[in-house]
Amino acid sequence: MPADRAAHAECQAQLLRALLRGDGFPDGFDARKARAASAALLRKRARAAARRRASAGPVQRLLRGAASRRRGRARQ
Amino acid sequence: MSAPAMRRLTGVGLGWRPQLQTFAARAELGFAEVIAESVDPRRLPRGLDTAWRAGLTVIPHGVGLSLGGTERPHPRRLRRLADLAERLDAPLVSEHIAYVRADGLEAGHLLPVARTMQSLEILCENVAEAQAALPVALALEHVAALVEWPGDELDEATFVSELVARTGALLLLDLSNLYANAFNHGWDALEALRRFPLQQIAYVHVGGGVHRDGMYHDTHADPIVPGVLALVDELFAIADAPGVLLERDNNFPSEHELAEELGAIAAAAARGRARRDPIPGDAPTRVARRRRRTASALDHAG
């Protein structure tokens, strides 16, 4: 990656890491707005994680069911 | 530069979500949009496939290319977007002027890019790469952001205009994002709206939000606020704008409420159109009165 892109990448990564942490925002950012942005981002990530868990539920149940049937057959 | 010839999107559209598929099948939508990363081009969700087979135009809307990021758009992501466009016979695809990952971290959210010349150059390179890989036109959407980068060199309308002019991309104008940024950063929304490249609009987004703690949050989980409808009205008054699509991602309303919201969008567009083509003789008073109403709705929002 060229030097200017690398420096730019580091700036973007710093902001993202701060938003995920909820503090330590890079100099020059409005702290109140940055905290609000961080809270919104974390809420969105939590909702996405909950949706993933919910949608994975039936699959996991199927897999657990199949494993249980295999164990049952093995015992017979 | 004028927009390339393609099927024009008209009327009021809806972001297709599994929770809205029953409504979407019954409503007379002008068009729809689907989050590209949420569907497999080889196995469309049945409700979406049925609506598409019935003639609904569906636009793939990407959220994962990270065109504003410093990494090049991933070929696998581009291939998937291209495959979906082909599967849906879509006239275009859309993505965001944003980054969603950096240094191996996924944000799970659209983050704003710095509005600098360097950032613009990176975006132009990434957009050019995406355009080369896509079989249809690409429309770019500016995002709502609570934070602004220190040292921004350009305002949003100028930045977007420059990006669109340099790449030949179309504009996905999001009036809720414009409203949010204007409210949160103290811009004049009407003045900014007039400086966007309105002749390049592929379609328009609106979504709901909420005023909280002195800020406006573009939640896509609340009703549309009057200030956003005022921008719809104003847009159609100053430009021959294409269709407007409602995005709703959470806290899904009843079908009745959703229909009312779509109706309110259509009514705002119709009011604006009427201002653009006023009845001869009645025009000056009516135009002035409605312009004052638009400004008033924006002033008193919140």
Interface residues (C-beta under 8 A of the other chain):
Chain A: M1 D4 R5 A6 H8 A9 E10 C11 Q12 A13 L15 L16 R17 L19 L20 P26 D27 G28 F29 D30 K33 A34 A36 A37 A40 L41 K44 R45 R47 A48
Chain B: G69 T70 E71 Y99 R101 A102 D103 L105 A107 G108 H109 L111 V113 A114 Q118 S119 I122 A145 L146 V147 E148 W149 P150 G151 N184 D213 M215 H217 N250
